[in-house]
Amino acid sequence: PNAPPSYGQKKLINKKNKNKRIKNSGGVGKNWKKL
């Protein structure tokens, strides 16, 4: 089984997901505030 991702890796993954969302939403407005 794979080892669970470390805290730092989780943060990186979350950051990447947030960046995707920012790009998808155009990066401004209501969606930005949710992050």
Backbone hydrogen bonds in HBPLUS format (Angstrom, degrees):
<---DONOR---> <-ACCEPTOR-->    atom                        ^
c    i                          cat <-CA-CA->   ^        H-A-AA   ^      H-
h    n   atom  resd res      DA  || num        DHA   H-A  angle D-A-AA Bond
n    s   type  num  typ     dist DA aas  dist angle  dist       angle   num
A0010-LYS N   A0006-SER O   2.93 MM   4  6.22 159.0  1.97 156.4 162.5     1
A0011-LYS N   A0007-TYR O   3.00 MM   4  6.31 157.9  2.05 150.5 156.3     2
A0012-LEU N   A0008-GLY O   3.01 MM   4  6.31 154.9  2.08 144.9 151.7     3
A0013-ILE N   A0009-GLN O   2.89 MM   4  6.19 160.6  1.93 153.5 158.3     4
A0014-ASN N   A0010-LYS O   2.86 MM   4  6.13 164.4  1.89 154.6 158.8     5
A0015-LYS N   A0011-LYS O   2.84 MM   4  6.05 152.9  1.92 146.6 154.7     6
A0016-LYS N   A0012-LEU O   2.91 MM   4  6.23 158.0  1.96 151.5 156.7     7
A0017-ASN N   A0013-ILE O   2.95 MM   4  6.24 161.7  1.98 153.3 158.2     8
A0018-LYS N   A0014-ASN O   2.85 MM   4  6.08 156.6  1.90 149.2 155.9     9
A0019-ASN N   A0015-LYS O   2.87 MM   4  6.13 159.0  1.91 150.4 156.4    10
A0020-LYS N   A0016-LYS O   2.97 MM   4  6.28 152.2  2.05 147.8 155.1    11
A0021-ARG N   A0017-ASN O   3.02 MM   4  6.33 158.3  2.07 146.7 152.3    12
A0022-ILE N   A0018-LYS O   2.81 MM   4  6.11 157.6  1.86 154.9 161.6    13
A0023-LYS N   A0019-ASN O   2.97 MM   4  6.21 162.3  2.00 149.0 153.0    14
A0024-ASN N   A0020-LYS O   2.89 MM   4  6.13 161.6  1.92 151.6 157.2    15
A0025-SER N   A0021-ARG O   2.89 MM   4  6.05 147.3  1.99 148.5 156.9    16
A0027-GLY N   A0022-ILE O   2.68 MM   5  4.38 112.7  2.13 149.9 149.7    17
A0026-GLY N   A0023-LYS O   3.18 MM   3  5.12 155.2  2.25  99.6 107.2    18
A0032-TRP N   A0029-GLY O   3.09 MM   3  5.54 125.4  2.40 108.5 121.3    19
A0033-LYS N   A0029-GLY O   3.41 MM   4  6.82 153.6  2.49 149.4 156.3    20
A0034-LYS N   A0030-LYS O   3.27 MM   4  6.63 144.5  2.40 148.2 157.6    21
A0035-LEU N   A0032-TRP O   3.12 MM   3  5.52 136.5  2.31 106.3 117.0    22
